[in-house]
Amino acid sequence: MSFLKGIIFLCLLTLAIGFALFNDQPVSLRYYFGWESIPLPLFLWAFLALMIGLIVGGGYALITKISLRAQLRQMKRLIREMEKKRVTSANKSG
């Protein structure tokens, strides 16, 4: 399996290097209000967009994970309380 991952990695690396070699022309991005970025090669803009997407997506996933863990702790606490009540009521009736 690691051999297959290595092959896939090498293929993606080759594609990325080819993209960088063929898209090295400087490009400046235009924004609202006439703002213009510094000219950078196109592959750097693409890489920057990918990195920003990974960071934003990872941050969102982390926040969601933290929220779900808090919810899980709360549900486990509720289950413990309900089981204590069940055991207590079973002891009183029996």
A tleap script that builds the chain and sets N, CA, C and O, in Angstrom:
source leaprc.protein.ff14SB
mol = sequence {
  NMET SER PHE LEU LYS GLY ILE ILE PHE LEU
  CYS LEU LEU THR LEU ALA ILE GLY PHE ALA
  LEU PHE ASN ASP GLN PRO VAL SER LEU ARG
  TYR TYR PHE GLY TRP GLU SER ILE PRO LEU
  PRO LEU PHE LEU TRP ALA PHE LEU ALA LEU
  MET ILE GLY LEU ILE VAL GLY GLY GLY TYR
  ALA LEU ILE THR LYS ILE SER LEU ARG ALA
  GLN LEU ARG GLN MET LYS ARG LEU ILE ARG
  GLU MET GLU LYS LYS ARG VAL THR SER ALA
  ASN LYS SER CGLY
}
set mol.1.N position { 0.814 -1.190 0.000 }
set mol.1.CA position { 0.000 0.000 0.000 }
set mol.1.C position { 0.864 1.262 0.000 }
set mol.1.O position { 0.538 2.238 -0.676 }
set mol.2.N position { 1.974 1.243 0.764 }
set mol.2.CA position { 2.839 2.417 0.789 }
set mol.2.C position { 3.512 2.615 -0.576 }
set mol.2.O position { 3.825 3.743 -0.957 }
set mol.3.N position { 3.732 1.523 -1.306 }
set mol.3.CA position { 4.298 1.630 -2.649 }
set mol.3.C position { 3.336 2.387 -3.566 }
set mol.3.O position { 3.760 3.234 -4.353 }
set mol.4.N position { 2.047 2.080 -3.462 }
set mol.4.CA position { 1.031 2.763 -4.268 }
set mol.4.C position { 0.949 4.237 -3.903 }
set mol.4.O position { 0.818 5.091 -4.780 }
set mol.5.N position { 1.024 4.540 -2.601 }
set mol.5.CA position { 1.016 5.935 -2.163 }
set mol.5.C position { 2.232 6.682 -2.709 }
set mol.5.O position { 2.129 7.842 -3.108 }
set mol.6.N position { 3.376 6.013 -2.725 }
set mol.6.CA position { 4.590 6.628 -3.269 }
set mol.6.C position { 4.455 6.930 -4.752 }
set mol.6.O position { 4.884 7.986 -5.216 }
set mol.7.N position { 3.863 6.008 -5.496 }
set mol.7.CA position { 3.647 6.218 -6.940 }
set mol.7.C position { 2.696 7.390 -7.166 }
set mol.7.O position { 2.945 8.243 -8.019 }
set mol.8.N position { 1.612 7.428 -6.403 }
set mol.8.CA position { 0.639 8.524 -6.539 }
set mol.8.C position { 1.298 9.854 -6.184 }
set mol.8.O position { 1.082 10.856 -6.866 }
set mol.9.N position { 2.105 9.867 -5.114 }
set mol.9.CA position { 2.804 11.089 -4.724 }
set mol.9.C position { 3.739 11.567 -5.830 }
set mol.9.O position { 3.771 12.757 -6.144 }
set mol.10.N position { 4.495 10.654 -6.418 }
set mol.10.CA position { 5.419 11.032 -7.494 }
set mol.10.C position { 4.669 11.565 -8.714 }
set mol.10.O position { 5.126 12.507 -9.362 }
set mol.11.N position { 3.524 10.968 -9.026 }
set mol.11.CA position { 2.723 11.468 -10.159 }
set mol.11.C position { 2.212 12.881 -9.879 }
set mol.11.O position { 2.284 13.747 -10.751 }
set mol.12.N position { 1.704 13.117 -8.690 }
set mol.12.CA position { 1.210 14.455 -8.336 }
set mol.12.C position { 2.349 15.469 -8.299 }
set mol.12.O position { 2.183 16.611 -8.727 }
set mol.13.N position { 3.498 15.050 -7.791 }
set mol.13.CA position { 4.660 15.936 -7.761 }
set mol.13.C position { 5.095 16.305 -9.180 }
set mol.13.O position { 5.423 17.460 -9.451 }
set mol.14.N position { 5.097 15.330 -10.075 }
set mol.14.CA position { 5.456 15.584 -11.468 }
set mol.14.C position { 4.475 16.559 -12.120 }
set mol.14.O position { 4.881 17.465 -12.848 }
set mol.15.N position { 3.191 16.366 -11.856 }
set mol.15.CA position { 2.178 17.285 -12.402 }
set mol.15.C position { 2.360 18.690 -11.846 }
set mol.15.O position { 2.247 19.665 -12.590 }
set mol.16.N position { 2.642 18.812 -10.548 }
set mol.16.CA position { 2.829 20.118 -9.934 }
set mol.16.C position { 4.058 20.829 -10.501 }
set mol.16.O position { 4.015 22.031 -10.759 }
set mol.17.N position { 5.144 20.097 -10.694 }
set mol.17.CA position { 6.360 20.703 -11.267 }
set mol.17.C position { 6.100 21.125 -12.706 }
set mol.17.O position { 6.532 22.199 -13.125 }
set mol.18.N position { 5.403 20.293 -13.462 }
set mol.18.CA position { 5.059 20.662 -14.838 }
set mol.18.C position { 4.179 21.900 -14.882 }
set mol.18.O position { 4.384 22.780 -15.718 }
set mol.19.N position { 3.195 21.976 -13.983 }
set mol.19.CA position { 2.331 23.161 -13.915 }
set mol.19.C position { 3.163 24.394 -13.603 }
set mol.19.O position { 2.967 25.446 -14.211 }
set mol.20.N position { 4.095 24.273 -12.657 }
set mol.20.CA position { 4.935 25.413 -12.283 }
set mol.20.C position { 5.825 25.853 -13.447 }
set mol.20.O position { 6.010 27.050 -13.665 }
set mol.21.N position { 6.375 24.896 -14.194 }
set mol.21.CA position { 7.261 25.245 -15.306 }
set mol.21.C position { 6.519 25.926 -16.455 }
set mol.21.O position { 7.053 26.838 -17.087 }
set mol.22.N position { 5.295 25.489 -16.724 }
set mol.22.CA position { 4.543 26.050 -17.850 }
set mol.22.C position { 3.780 27.321 -17.487 }
set mol.22.O position { 3.295 28.014 -18.381 }
set mol.23.N position { 3.661 27.641 -16.212 }
set mol.23.CA position { 2.891 28.813 -15.781 }
set mol.23.C position { 3.734 29.728 -14.908 }
set mol.23.O position { 3.339 30.075 -13.795 }
set mol.24.N position { 4.883 30.112 -15.411 }
set mol.24.CA position { 5.768 30.967 -14.632 }
set mol.24.C position { 5.694 32.441 -15.031 }
set mol.24.O position { 6.523 33.242 -14.599 }
set mol.25.N position { 4.709 32.802 -15.849 }
set mol.25.CA position { 4.550 34.197 -16.230 }
set mol.25.C position { 4.012 34.996 -15.042 }
set mol.25.O position { 3.117 34.532 -14.335 }
set mol.26.N position { 4.555 36.198 -14.820 }
set mol.26.CA position { 4.050 37.006 -13.703 }
set mol.26.C position { 2.629 37.497 -13.987 }
set mol.26.O position { 2.311 37.929 -15.095 }
set mol.27.N position { 1.799 37.419 -12.971 }
set mol.27.CA position { 0.397 37.825 -13.068 }
set mol.27.C position { 0.095 38.692 -11.860 }
set mol.27.O position { 0.468 38.347 -10.739 }
set mol.28.N position { -0.579 39.817 -12.078 }
set mol.28.CA position { -1.043 40.616 -10.945 }
set mol.28.C position { -2.565 40.546 -10.923 }
set mol.28.O position { -3.225 40.666 -11.955 }
set mol.29.N position { -3.097 40.353 -9.742 }
set mol.29.CA position { -4.544 40.222 -9.578 }
set mol.29.C position { -5.153 41.592 -9.323 }
set mol.29.O position { -4.577 42.419 -8.616 }
set mol.30.N position { -6.317 41.821 -9.902 }
set mol.30.CA position { -7.027 43.089 -9.702 }
set mol.30.C position { -8.198 42.855 -8.772 }
set mol.30.O position { -8.956 41.897 -8.921 }
set mol.31.N position { -8.329 43.755 -7.805 }
set mol.31.CA position { -9.385 43.672 -6.801 }
set mol.31.C position { -10.354 44.831 -6.989 }
set mol.31.O position { -10.258 45.599 -7.947 }
set mol.32.N position { -11.282 44.936 -6.057 }
set mol.32.CA position { -12.226 46.050 -6.068 }
set mol.32.C position { -11.500 47.360 -5.769 }
set mol.32.O position { -10.402 47.354 -5.211 }
set mol.33.N position { -12.103 48.458 -6.132 }
set mol.33.CA position { -11.608 49.810 -5.873 }
set mol.33.C position { -10.254 50.079 -6.527 }
set mol.33.O position { -9.507 50.940 -6.061 }
set mol.34.N position { -9.931 49.361 -7.589 }
set mol.34.CA position { -8.700 49.600 -8.322 }
set mol.34.C position { -7.451 49.039 -7.669 }
set mol.34.O position { -6.344 49.324 -8.126 }
set mol.35.N position { -7.595 48.254 -6.622 }
set mol.35.CA position { -6.433 47.658 -5.982 }
set mol.35.C position { -5.850 46.582 -6.873 }
set mol.35.O position { -6.579 45.839 -7.531 }
set mol.36.N position { -4.523 46.503 -6.889 }
set mol.36.CA position { -3.832 45.511 -7.709 }
set mol.36.C position { -2.711 44.886 -6.887 }
set mol.36.O position { -2.002 45.581 -6.159 }
set mol.37.N position { -2.558 43.570 -7.010 }
set mol.37.CA position { -1.541 42.865 -6.233 }
set mol.37.C position { -0.173 43.002 -6.902 }
set mol.37.O position { -0.051 43.474 -8.032 }
set mol.38.N position { 0.839 42.576 -6.170 }
set mol.38.CA position { 2.171 42.532 -6.763 }
set mol.38.C position { 2.194 41.392 -7.785 }
set mol.38.O position { 1.518 40.381 -7.593 }
set mol.39.N position { 2.953 41.539 -8.855 }
set mol.39.CA position { 3.007 40.456 -9.844 }
set mol.39.C position { 3.804 39.258 -9.314 }
set mol.39.O position { 4.960 39.382 -8.910 }
set mol.40.N position { 3.151 38.112 -9.331 }
set mol.40.CA position { 3.779 36.845 -8.947 }
set mol.40.C position { 3.497 35.827 -10.040 }
set mol.40.O position { 2.520 35.971 -10.775 }
set mol.41.N position { 4.326 34.808 -10.162 }
set mol.41.CA position { 4.042 33.752 -11.144 }
set mol.41.C position { 2.688 33.093 -10.866 }
set mol.41.O position { 2.271 32.962 -9.716 }
set mol.42.N position { 2.022 32.685 -11.931 }
set mol.42.CA position { 0.690 32.105 -11.816 }
set mol.42.C position { 0.664 30.893 -10.893 }
set mol.42.O position { -0.281 30.725 -10.121 }
set mol.43.N position { 1.692 30.044 -10.962 }
set mol.43.CA position { 1.691 28.852 -10.113 }
set mol.43.C position { 1.743 29.215 -8.635 }
set mol.43.O position { 1.213 28.477 -7.805 }
set mol.44.N position { 2.381 30.353 -8.284 }
set mol.44.CA position { 2.395 30.775 -6.884 }
set mol.44.C position { 1.009 31.218 -6.424 }
set mol.44.O position { 0.611 30.941 -5.293 }
set mol.45.N position { 0.274 31.905 -7.299 }
set mol.45.CA position { -1.098 32.298 -6.952 }
set mol.45.C position { -1.969 31.057 -6.742 }
set mol.45.O position { -2.779 31.005 -5.817 }
set mol.46.N position { -1.792 30.063 -7.608 }
set mol.46.CA position { -2.565 28.826 -7.472 }
set mol.46.C position { -2.185 28.113 -6.171 }
set mol.46.O position { -3.059 27.619 -5.458 }
set mol.47.N position { -0.910 28.057 -5.866 }
set mol.47.CA position { -0.449 27.428 -4.631 }
set mol.47.C position { -0.962 28.184 -3.413 }
set mol.47.O position { -1.382 27.570 -2.432 }
set mol.48.N position { -0.932 29.506 -3.467 }
set mol.48.CA position { -1.431 30.331 -2.373 }
set mol.48.C position { -2.926 30.091 -2.148 }
set mol.48.O position { -3.372 29.988 -1.005 }
set mol.49.N position { -3.690 30.002 -3.219 }
set mol.49.CA position { -5.127 29.742 -3.097 }
set mol.49.C position { -5.370 28.361 -2.489 }
set mol.49.O position { -6.266 28.201 -1.660 }
set mol.50.N position { -4.596 27.380 -2.885 }
set mol.50.CA position { -4.721 26.036 -2.323 }
set mol.50.C position { -4.402 26.037 -0.833 }
set mol.50.O position { -5.124 25.427 -0.045 }
set mol.51.N position { -3.333 26.713 -0.444 }
set mol.51.CA position { -2.944 26.757 0.960 }
set mol.51.C position { -3.998 27.472 1.813 }
set mol.51.O position { -4.325 27.016 2.909 }
set mol.52.N position { -4.522 28.581 1.312 }
set mol.52.CA position { -5.567 29.300 2.051 }
set mol.52.C position { -6.795 28.405 2.211 }
set mol.52.O position { -7.397 28.368 3.284 }
set mol.53.N position { -7.166 27.691 1.165 }
set mol.53.CA position { -8.297 26.774 1.247 }
set mol.53.C position { -8.067 25.670 2.261 }
set mol.53.O position { -8.976 25.316 3.011 }
set mol.54.N position { -6.852 25.121 2.290 }
set mol.54.CA position { -6.535 24.076 3.265 }
set mol.54.C position { -6.585 24.605 4.696 }
set mol.54.O position { -7.069 23.923 5.598 }
set mol.55.N position { -6.088 25.808 4.897 }
set mol.55.CA position { -6.089 26.397 6.233 }
set mol.55.C position { -7.519 26.694 6.697 }
set mol.55.O position { -7.887 26.378 7.828 }
set mol.56.N position { -8.316 27.299 5.821 }
set mol.56.CA position { -9.705 27.609 6.184 }
set mol.56.C position { -10.499 26.320 6.416 }
set mol.56.O position { -11.241 26.218 7.393 }
set mol.57.N position { -10.350 25.349 5.537 }
set mol.57.CA position { -11.050 24.080 5.694 }
set mol.57.C position { -10.612 23.339 6.945 }
set mol.57.O position { -11.443 22.768 7.651 }
set mol.58.N position { -9.325 23.342 7.222 }
set mol.58.CA position { -8.813 22.698 8.428 }
set mol.58.C position { -9.296 23.389 9.693 }
set mol.58.O position { -9.619 22.731 10.682 }
set mol.59.N position { -9.345 24.710 9.660 }
set mol.59.CA position { -9.861 25.458 10.809 }
set mol.59.C position { -11.330 25.151 11.064 }
set mol.59.O position { -11.743 24.970 12.209 }
set mol.60.N position { -12.110 25.093 10.002 }
set mol.60.CA position { -13.526 24.762 10.135 }
set mol.60.C position { -13.693 23.341 10.682 }
set mol.60.O position { -14.530 23.106 11.553 }
set mol.61.N position { -12.906 22.406 10.179 }
set mol.61.CA position { -12.985 21.023 10.663 }
set mol.61.C position { -12.590 20.941 12.132 }
set mol.61.O position { -13.203 20.191 12.892 }
set mol.62.N position { -11.583 21.696 12.541 }
set mol.62.CA position { -11.149 21.694 13.934 }
set mol.62.C position { -12.237 22.246 14.851 }
set mol.62.O position { -12.510 21.676 15.908 }
set mol.63.N position { -12.851 23.345 14.452 }
set mol.63.CA position { -13.934 23.930 15.254 }
set mol.63.C position { -15.098 22.955 15.360 }
set mol.63.O position { -15.678 22.805 16.435 }
set mol.64.N position { -15.445 22.297 14.274 }
set mol.64.CA position { -16.528 21.315 14.293 }
set mol.64.C position { -16.185 20.148 15.203 }
set mol.64.O position { -17.041 19.678 15.953 }
set mol.65.N position { -14.957 19.678 15.149 }
set mol.65.CA position { -14.527 18.555 15.989 }
set mol.65.C position { -14.603 18.924 17.463 }
set mol.65.O position { -15.065 18.126 18.278 }
set mol.66.N position { -14.156 20.118 17.812 }
set mol.66.CA position { -14.211 20.566 19.208 }
set mol.66.C position { -15.658 20.645 19.677 }
set mol.66.O position { -15.975 20.232 20.792 }
set mol.67.N position { -16.522 21.168 18.841 }
set mol.67.CA position { -17.943 21.272 19.179 }
set mol.67.C position { -18.566 19.892 19.381 }
set mol.67.O position { -19.329 19.687 20.326 }
set mol.68.N position { -18.247 18.957 18.506 }
set mol.68.CA position { -18.808 17.612 18.628 }
set mol.68.C position { -18.285 16.889 19.865 }
set mol.68.O position { -19.023 16.131 20.495 }
set mol.69.N position { -17.024 17.113 20.218 }
set mol.69.CA position { -16.480 16.491 21.437 }
set mol.69.C position { -17.181 17.034 22.677 }
set mol.69.O position { -17.477 16.282 23.606 }
set mol.70.N position { -17.447 18.340 22.693 }
set mol.70.CA position { -18.167 18.928 23.827 }
set mol.70.C position { -19.571 18.341 23.915 }
set mol.70.O position { -20.054 18.036 25.006 }
set mol.71.N position { -20.214 18.185 22.786 }
set mol.71.CA position { -21.551 17.595 22.760 }
set mol.71.C position { -21.509 16.144 23.229 }
set mol.71.O position { -22.411 15.704 23.942 }
set mol.72.N position { -20.489 15.400 22.847 }
set mol.72.CA position { -20.342 14.012 23.271 }
set mol.72.C position { -20.150 13.925 24.783 }
set mol.72.O position { -20.756 13.071 25.431 }
set mol.73.N position { -19.317 14.795 25.354 }
set mol.73.CA position { -19.125 14.813 26.812 }
set mol.73.C position { -20.440 15.091 27.525 }
set mol.73.O position { -20.750 14.462 28.537 }
set mol.74.N position { -21.205 16.027 26.999 }
set mol.74.CA position { -22.486 16.361 27.600 }
set mol.74.C position { -23.448 15.167 27.540 }
set mol.74.O position { -24.152 14.899 28.513 }
set mol.75.N position { -23.484 14.461 26.430 }
set mol.75.CA position { -24.371 13.307 26.292 }
set mol.75.C position { -23.937 12.166 27.222 }
set mol.75.O position { -24.785 11.493 27.809 }
set mol.76.N position { -22.632 11.946 27.359 }
set mol.76.CA position { -22.146 10.908 28.271 }
set mol.76.C position { -22.511 11.243 29.710 }
set mol.76.O position { -22.897 10.358 30.474 }
set mol.77.N position { -22.395 12.498 30.082 }
set mol.77.CA position { -22.776 12.933 31.420 }
set mol.77.C position { -24.267 12.692 31.649 }
set mol.77.O position { -24.662 12.226 32.717 }
set mol.78.N position { -25.088 13.005 30.662 }
set mol.78.CA position { -26.525 12.785 30.758 }
set mol.78.C position { -26.845 11.297 30.898 }
set mol.78.O position { -27.726 10.927 31.674 }
set mol.79.N position { -26.146 10.446 30.163 }
set mol.79.CA position { -26.355 8.992 30.255 }
set mol.79.C position { -26.010 8.497 31.659 }
set mol.79.O position { -26.747 7.694 32.231 }
set mol.80.N position { -24.881 8.975 32.222 }
set mol.80.CA position { -24.503 8.563 33.582 }
set mol.80.C position { -25.573 8.961 34.595 }
set mol.80.O position { -25.928 8.172 35.471 }
set mol.81.N position { -26.082 10.174 34.475 }
set mol.81.CA position { -27.119 10.645 35.393 }
set mol.81.C position { -28.387 9.804 35.260 }
set mol.81.O position { -29.006 9.446 36.262 }
set mol.82.N position { -28.769 9.493 34.034 }
set mol.82.CA position { -29.981 8.700 33.822 }
set mol.82.C position { -29.808 7.276 34.349 }
set mol.82.O position { -30.753 6.699 34.886 }
set mol.83.N position { -28.623 6.711 34.202 }
set mol.83.CA position { -28.381 5.370 34.726 }
set mol.83.C position { -28.399 5.362 36.253 }
set mol.83.O position { -28.881 4.405 36.860 }
set mol.84.N position { -27.880 6.417 36.877 }
set mol.84.CA position { -27.940 6.506 38.338 }
set mol.84.C position { -29.393 6.551 38.805 }
set mol.84.O position { -29.756 5.890 39.779 }
set mol.85.N position { -30.225 7.333 38.109 }
set mol.85.CA position { -31.635 7.433 38.456 }
set mol.85.C position { -32.323 6.092 38.283 }
set mol.85.O position { -33.162 5.713 39.099 }
set mol.86.N position { -31.974 5.371 37.227 }
set mol.86.CA position { -32.586 4.070 36.965 }
set mol.86.C position { -32.213 3.072 38.046 }
set mol.86.O position { -33.065 2.321 38.520 }
set mol.87.N position { -30.948 3.058 38.438 }
set mol.87.CA position { -30.500 2.137 39.476 }
set mol.87.C position { -31.162 2.501 40.811 }
set mol.87.O position { -31.579 1.618 41.559 }
set mol.88.N position { -31.255 3.793 41.103 }
set mol.88.CA position { -31.872 4.227 42.350 }
set mol.88.C position { -33.346 3.848 42.391 }
set mol.88.O position { -33.832 3.362 43.412 }
set mol.89.N position { -34.053 4.062 41.302 }
set mol.89.CA position { -35.488 3.711 41.269 }
set mol.89.C position { -35.679 2.205 41.281 }
set mol.89.O position { -36.682 1.735 41.819 }
set mol.90.N position { -34.779 1.437 40.722 }
set mol.90.CA position { -34.882 -0.025 40.743 }
set mol.90.C position { -34.663 -0.550 42.155 }
set mol.90.O position { -35.318 -1.506 42.570 }
set mol.91.N position { -33.745 0.070 42.899 }
set mol.91.CA position { -33.482 -0.341 44.285 }
set mol.91.C position { -34.661 -0.016 45.188 }
set mol.91.O position { -34.963 -0.795 46.092 }
set mol.92.N position { -35.331 1.096 44.976 }
set mol.92.CA position { -36.476 1.487 45.794 }
set mol.92.C position { -37.673 0.566 45.567 }
set mol.92.O position { -38.387 0.227 46.510 }
set mol.93.N position { -37.889 0.163 44.320 }
set mol.93.CA position { -39.058 -0.691 44.009 }
set mol.93.C position { -38.797 -2.159 44.311 }
set mol.93.O position { -39.742 -2.928 44.488 }
set mol.94.N position { -37.550 -2.555 44.372 }
set mol.94.CA position { -37.238 -3.973 44.523 }
set mol.94.C position { -36.778 -4.346 45.837 }
set mol.94.O position { -36.486 -5.517 46.079 }
savepdb mol mol.pdb
quit
